[in-house]
């Protein structure tokens, strides 16, 4: 008995016991919730399970990146709306990052006009609720655009009107797979050269023009493969027919409103994150680089930004996750995203609320974990090794 008491008094054993007890209690609580819900659903005569996903959906989706029709299944509808959410998130992240970087540099600029513009932008967009901004772009700004016949002509290749934004679409022919693989391989090689050059400079102090070498690989490898394959792709330019545009890709006004809203709103936060990271670098670093003849561009690209990235990436990751989860607001203006299909179109026809909620949760969780993993990998790749 005395040995048991001595064994129990060890902090690690007692701590592990409490932790495993908490895990068991949580599992039992989840089982009780699931059992209670199943019992109540059976009593109400509501079927459970995921078998309904193979049934015909019976509804159209206004914007799709993969083939879909009313005869497609519910699982096809989920894939379509999931790809819509992914496309909206990725494009918004890239645009918001570029715009946010410009806003950060504007606020740090010595030019009074740029500095005031950056401050006004941040205070304007981050203090207005995102949903209100989406309503403004969709119900006010985009509704003022002309009809299709009077579309705003952008160099005879793209057209903007009240029903959306019509842009050229790529047409891939035989041999296009080789071109796509060439793009992937060239980016992989460019990244590998950048890592090698960075580690080499840390160890030896000798610089290497990794940016220009990587840019050359990214440009010339796909270009050579495309030339060998006879340029297996063309661009289909949209043209207005009797009643509508023919060819190209029509971006719906709902997508355009979401893109504007997410980009402009999140760029204000991203700009402040980047500005704070840049200001965290001691001014002595800037002065030292200036004293050896670095230009302002070299000071930022070679000295300030690489050090600031260590503090920028963690909050930037959080902002990317917030942006991705904010795409669920698309249901408010009718854009067919992942949440729109699960919360309205499918649940109203099937009544499988619990199953759809589970799919929604794990769908957004998967996207968020994927983004977090990419940013964690980038954070690890750009960290300064300890000597």
C-alpha positions as CSV (number, residue, x, y, z in Angstrom):
1,X,0.0,0.0,0.0
2,X,2.9,2.3,0.8
3,X,4.5,1.7,-2.5
4,X,1.2,2.6,-4.3
5,X,1.0,5.9,-2.4
6,X,4.6,6.7,-3.3
7,X,3.9,5.8,-6.9
8,X,0.7,8.0,-6.9
9,X,2.5,11.0,-5.4
10,X,4.7,11.3,-8.4
11,X,3.5,14.3,-10.3
12,X,3.8,12.8,-13.8
13,X,1.7,9.7,-12.9
14,X,-1.0,11.8,-11.2
15,X,-1.0,14.3,-14.2
16,X,-1.3,11.5,-16.8
17,X,-4.2,9.9,-14.8
18,X,-6.1,13.2,-14.7
19,X,-5.5,13.8,-18.4
20,X,-6.7,10.3,-19.5
21,X,-9.7,10.7,-17.2
22,X,-10.6,13.9,-18.9
23,X,-10.2,12.2,-22.4
24,X,-12.5,9.3,-21.3
25,X,-15.1,11.8,-19.9
26,X,-15.1,13.7,-23.2
27,X,-15.5,10.5,-25.2
28,X,-18.4,9.4,-23.0
29,X,-20.1,12.8,-23.4
30,X,-19.7,12.6,-27.2
31,X,-21.2,9.1,-27.2
32,X,-24.1,10.3,-25.1
33,X,-24.8,13.2,-27.5
34,X,-24.6,10.9,-30.5
35,X,-26.8,8.2,-28.9
36,X,-29.4,10.8,-27.8
37,X,-29.5,12.4,-31.2
38,X,-29.9,9.0,-33.0
39,X,-32.7,8.0,-30.6
40,X,-34.6,11.2,-31.2
41,X,-34.2,11.1,-34.9
42,X,-35.4,7.5,-35.0
43,X,-38.4,8.5,-32.9
44,X,-39.2,11.2,-35.4
45,X,-38.8,8.9,-38.4
46,X,-35.8,10.7,-39.8
47,X,-33.2,8.5,-41.6
48,X,-29.6,8.8,-40.7
49,X,-26.4,8.0,-42.6
50,X,-24.6,9.2,-45.7
51,X,-26.5,7.1,-48.3
52,X,-28.3,10.2,-49.6
53,X,-25.1,11.5,-51.1
54,X,-25.6,9.2,-54.1
55,X,-29.1,10.5,-54.8
56,X,-29.7,13.0,-57.7
57,X,-29.5,16.6,-56.5
58,X,-32.1,18.1,-58.8
59,X,-30.8,21.7,-58.6
60,X,-28.5,23.8,-60.6
61,X,-25.4,25.7,-59.5
62,X,-24.7,29.0,-61.1
63,X,-20.9,28.8,-61.1
64,X,-18.9,25.6,-61.4
65,X,-15.3,24.8,-62.0
66,X,-16.0,21.1,-62.7
67,X,-18.8,19.6,-64.8
68,X,-22.1,19.6,-63.0
69,X,-25.9,19.4,-63.9
70,X,-29.2,18.9,-62.1
71,X,-28.8,15.2,-62.8
72,X,-25.6,15.0,-60.8
73,X,-25.5,13.6,-57.3
74,X,-25.3,15.4,-54.0
75,X,-21.7,14.4,-53.6
76,X,-21.0,16.1,-57.0
77,X,-22.7,19.3,-55.7
78,X,-20.5,19.1,-52.6
79,X,-17.3,18.8,-54.7
80,X,-18.4,21.7,-56.9
81,X,-19.1,24.1,-54.0
82,X,-16.0,22.9,-52.2
83,X,-13.8,23.8,-55.2
84,X,-15.7,27.2,-55.4
85,X,-14.7,27.9,-51.8
86,X,-11.1,26.8,-52.4
87,X,-10.8,29.0,-55.5
88,X,-12.3,32.0,-53.8
89,X,-10.0,31.5,-50.7
90,X,-6.8,31.1,-52.7
91,X,-7.4,34.0,-55.0
92,X,-8.4,36.3,-52.2
93,X,-5.3,35.3,-50.1
94,X,-3.0,36.2,-53.0
95,X,-4.6,39.5,-53.8
96,X,-5.0,40.5,-50.1
97,X,-1.3,39.7,-49.5
98,X,-0.1,41.8,-52.4
99,X,-2.4,44.7,-51.5
100,X,-1.6,44.4,-47.8
101,X,2.2,44.6,-48.6
102,X,1.6,47.8,-50.6
103,X,-0.5,49.2,-47.7
104,X,2.3,48.4,-45.2
105,X,4.9,50.1,-47.3
106,X,2.6,53.1,-47.9
107,X,2.2,53.6,-44.2
108,X,6.0,53.4,-43.7
109,X,6.7,55.7,-46.7
110,X,8.3,59.1,-46.3
111,X,5.8,60.4,-48.8
112,X,3.0,62.2,-46.9
113,X,0.3,61.4,-49.5
114,X,1.1,57.7,-49.5
115,X,1.3,57.6,-45.7
116,X,-2.0,59.3,-45.3
117,X,-3.6,57.0,-47.9
118,X,-2.4,53.9,-46.1
119,X,-3.7,55.1,-42.8
120,X,-7.1,56.0,-44.3
121,X,-7.4,52.7,-46.0
122,X,-6.7,50.7,-42.8
123,X,-9.0,52.7,-40.7
124,X,-11.7,52.6,-43.4
125,X,-11.8,49.0,-44.2
126,X,-11.0,47.2,-41.0
127,X,-13.6,49.2,-39.0
128,X,-16.6,48.3,-41.2
129,X,-18.1,44.8,-40.7
130,X,-17.2,42.5,-43.6
131,X,-20.8,41.5,-44.2
132,X,-21.8,45.1,-44.7
133,X,-18.9,45.5,-47.2
134,X,-20.1,42.5,-49.1
135,X,-23.7,43.9,-49.2
136,X,-22.2,47.2,-50.5
137,X,-20.2,45.6,-53.3
138,X,-23.1,43.3,-54.4
139,X,-26.2,45.4,-53.9
140,X,-24.7,48.9,-54.6
141,X,-21.5,49.0,-56.6
142,X,-22.0,46.1,-58.9
143,X,-25.7,46.9,-59.6
144,X,-24.6,50.2,-61.1
145,X,-22.7,48.5,-63.9
146,X,-24.2,48.6,-67.5
147,X,-26.2,45.8,-69.1
148,X,-24.6,43.1,-71.2
149,X,-25.0,45.0,-74.5
150,X,-23.3,48.1,-73.0
151,X,-20.5,46.1,-71.2
152,X,-17.3,47.9,-70.2
153,X,-14.8,46.7,-72.8
154,X,-11.3,46.0,-71.5
155,X,-9.1,45.8,-74.6
156,X,-11.5,43.5,-76.4
157,X,-10.6,40.5,-74.3
158,X,-12.6,41.0,-71.1
159,X,-16.0,42.5,-70.5
160,X,-17.6,43.8,-67.3
161,X,-21.4,44.2,-66.8
162,X,-24.1,43.9,-64.3
163,X,-24.3,40.1,-64.8
164,X,-20.6,39.5,-64.1
165,X,-17.1,39.7,-65.5
166,X,-16.4,37.7,-68.7
167,X,-12.7,36.8,-69.2
168,X,-10.8,34.6,-71.6
169,X,-10.6,30.9,-70.8
170,X,-7.6,28.6,-71.5
171,X,-8.2,25.8,-74.0
172,X,-5.8,22.8,-73.4
173,X,-5.0,20.3,-76.2
174,X,-3.1,17.1,-76.3
175,X,0.3,17.5,-74.7
176,X,-0.9,20.1,-72.2
177,X,-0.1,17.7,-69.3
178,X,3.6,17.9,-70.1
179,X,3.3,21.7,-70.0
180,X,1.6,21.6,-66.6
181,X,4.2,19.2,-65.2
182,X,6.9,21.4,-66.5
183,X,5.5,24.3,-64.5
184,X,5.4,22.2,-61.4
185,X,8.9,20.9,-61.9
186,X,10.3,24.4,-62.6
187,X,8.8,25.8,-59.4
188,X,10.2,22.9,-57.4
189,X,13.7,23.4,-58.8
190,X,13.5,27.2,-58.2
191,X,12.5,26.5,-54.6
192,X,15.3,24.0,-54.1
193,X,17.9,26.4,-55.6
194,X,16.6,29.2,-53.2
195,X,17.0,26.9,-50.2
196,X,20.5,25.8,-51.3
197,X,21.6,29.4,-51.9
198,X,20.2,30.6,-48.6
199,X,22.0,27.8,-46.6
200,X,25.2,28.4,-48.6
201,X,25.1,32.1,-47.8
202,X,24.5,31.5,-44.1
203,X,27.5,29.1,-44.0
204,X,30.0,30.8,-46.3
205,X,28.7,34.4,-46.7
206,X,28.8,34.1,-50.5
207,X,25.6,35.3,-52.2
208,X,24.0,33.5,-55.2
209,X,21.5,35.1,-57.6
210,X,18.8,32.5,-56.7
211,X,16.0,34.9,-57.6
212,X,17.1,35.4,-61.2
213,X,18.1,31.7,-61.7
214,X,14.7,30.6,-60.3
215,X,12.9,33.1,-62.4
216,X,14.7,31.8,-65.5
217,X,13.8,28.2,-64.7
218,X,10.1,29.1,-64.1
219,X,10.0,31.0,-67.4
220,X,12.2,29.0,-69.8
221,X,11.4,25.3,-68.8
222,X,7.7,25.6,-69.4
223,X,8.3,27.7,-72.5
224,X,10.7,25.1,-74.0
225,X,8.3,22.2,-73.2
226,X,5.4,24.2,-74.8
227,X,7.5,24.8,-77.9
228,X,8.4,21.1,-78.2
229,X,4.7,20.2,-77.8
230,X,3.7,22.8,-80.4
231,X,2.1,25.1,-77.8
232,X,-0.8,22.8,-76.7
233,X,-3.0,25.6,-75.4
234,X,-4.9,28.6,-76.7
235,X,-7.1,31.3,-75.2
236,X,-10.8,31.5,-76.0
237,X,-11.7,35.2,-76.3
238,X,-15.3,35.9,-75.3
239,X,-17.5,37.6,-78.0
240,X,-21.0,38.9,-77.7
241,X,-23.5,37.0,-79.8
242,X,-27.2,37.8,-80.4
243,X,-28.2,37.7,-76.8
244,X,-25.2,36.7,-74.7
245,X,-21.5,36.3,-74.6
246,X,-20.0,33.2,-76.3
247,X,-16.8,31.7,-75.1
248,X,-14.6,32.6,-72.2
249,X,-15.4,32.3,-68.5
250,X,-18.2,34.3,-66.9
251,X,-17.4,35.3,-63.3
252,X,-20.7,35.8,-61.5
253,X,-21.4,39.1,-59.7
254,X,-21.6,37.1,-56.4
255,X,-18.1,35.9,-56.9
256,X,-16.8,39.4,-57.8
257,X,-18.5,40.9,-54.8
258,X,-17.0,38.2,-52.5
259,X,-13.5,38.7,-54.1
260,X,-13.6,42.5,-53.6
261,X,-15.0,42.3,-50.1
262,X,-12.6,39.6,-48.8
263,X,-9.5,41.2,-50.5
264,X,-10.1,44.7,-49.4
265,X,-11.1,43.9,-45.9
266,X,-8.3,41.4,-45.1
267,X,-5.7,43.5,-46.8
268,X,-6.1,46.1,-44.1
269,X,-5.3,43.6,-41.4
270,X,-2.5,42.0,-43.4
271,X,-1.0,45.4,-44.0
272,X,-0.8,46.1,-40.3
273,X,0.7,42.7,-39.6
274,X,3.4,43.3,-42.2
275,X,4.0,46.9,-40.9
276,X,4.4,45.7,-37.3
277,X,6.9,43.0,-38.5
278,X,9.0,45.5,-40.4
279,X,9.0,47.9,-37.4
280,X,10.2,45.1,-35.1
281,X,13.5,45.0,-36.9
282,X,16.0,47.2,-35.0
283,X,16.8,50.5,-36.8
284,X,20.5,49.7,-36.5
285,X,20.0,47.0,-39.1
286,X,18.7,49.6,-41.5
287,X,21.5,52.0,-40.7
288,X,24.2,49.4,-41.1
289,X,22.9,48.3,-44.5
290,X,22.6,52.0,-45.6
291,X,26.2,52.6,-44.4
292,X,27.6,50.0,-46.8
293,X,25.8,51.4,-49.8
294,X,22.6,49.3,-50.0
295,X,19.8,50.9,-51.9
296,X,16.4,51.2,-50.2
297,X,15.1,48.3,-52.2
298,X,18.1,46.1,-51.2
299,X,17.7,47.1,-47.5
300,X,14.1,45.9,-47.5
301,X,14.7,42.8,-49.6
302,X,18.0,41.6,-48.2
303,X,17.9,42.8,-44.6
304,X,14.6,44.0,-43.2
305,X,12.0,41.7,-44.7
306,X,13.9,38.4,-44.1
307,X,14.2,39.2,-40.4
308,X,10.6,40.5,-40.2
309,X,9.2,37.4,-41.7
310,X,9.8,35.5,-38.4
311,X,7.3,37.7,-36.7
312,X,5.0,38.2,-39.7
313,X,4.2,34.6,-40.5
314,X,2.4,33.4,-37.3
315,X,-0.2,36.3,-37.3
316,X,-0.4,36.2,-41.1
317,X,-1.4,32.5,-40.9
318,X,-4.1,33.4,-38.5
319,X,-5.4,36.0,-40.9
320,X,-5.4,33.6,-43.8
321,X,-7.5,31.2,-41.7
322,X,-9.9,34.0,-40.8
323,X,-10.2,34.9,-44.5
324,X,-11.0,31.3,-45.5
325,X,-13.6,30.9,-42.8
326,X,-15.2,34.2,-43.8
327,X,-16.1,32.7,-47.2
328,X,-19.1,31.2,-45.4
329,X,-20.6,34.6,-45.6
330,X,-21.1,34.0,-49.3
331,X,-24.4,32.4,-48.6
332,X,-25.7,35.9,-47.6
333,X,-25.4,37.1,-51.3
334,X,-26.1,33.8,-52.9
335,X,-22.6,32.7,-54.0
336,X,-22.6,28.9,-54.3
337,X,-19.8,28.1,-51.8
338,X,-19.4,25.0,-49.5
339,X,-21.6,26.5,-46.7
340,X,-24.3,27.6,-49.2
341,X,-24.8,24.0,-50.4
342,X,-24.8,22.4,-47.0
343,X,-26.9,25.0,-45.1
344,X,-29.6,25.6,-47.7
345,X,-29.8,23.7,-51.0
346,X,-29.1,20.2,-49.8
347,X,-30.4,20.3,-46.2
348,X,-33.8,21.6,-47.3
349,X,-34.2,18.7,-49.7
350,X,-32.8,15.8,-47.6
351,X,-33.3,16.9,-44.0
352,X,-29.9,15.2,-43.1
353,X,-28.9,18.1,-40.8
354,X,-26.4,16.2,-38.6
355,X,-24.6,14.6,-41.4
356,X,-24.4,17.8,-43.4
357,X,-23.1,19.7,-40.3
358,X,-20.4,17.0,-39.9
359,X,-19.4,17.4,-43.5
360,X,-19.3,21.2,-43.1
361,X,-17.2,21.0,-40.0
362,X,-14.6,18.6,-41.4
363,X,-14.5,20.4,-44.7
364,X,-13.6,23.8,-43.3
365,X,-11.3,22.0,-40.8
366,X,-9.5,20.3,-43.6
367,X,-9.0,23.6,-45.5
368,X,-7.8,25.4,-42.4
369,X,-5.3,22.6,-41.5
370,X,-4.0,22.5,-45.0
371,X,-3.3,26.3,-45.0
372,X,-1.8,26.1,-41.5
373,X,0.5,23.2,-42.7
374,X,1.7,25.2,-45.7
375,X,2.5,28.3,-43.6
376,X,4.2,26.2,-41.0
377,X,6.4,24.6,-43.7
378,X,7.2,28.1,-45.1
379,X,8.0,29.3,-41.6
380,X,10.4,26.5,-41.0
381,X,12.0,27.0,-44.4
382,X,12.6,30.7,-43.8
383,X,13.8,30.5,-40.2
384,X,17.4,31.5,-39.4
385,X,19.3,28.3,-38.2
386,X,20.9,28.5,-34.8
387,X,24.6,28.3,-34.8
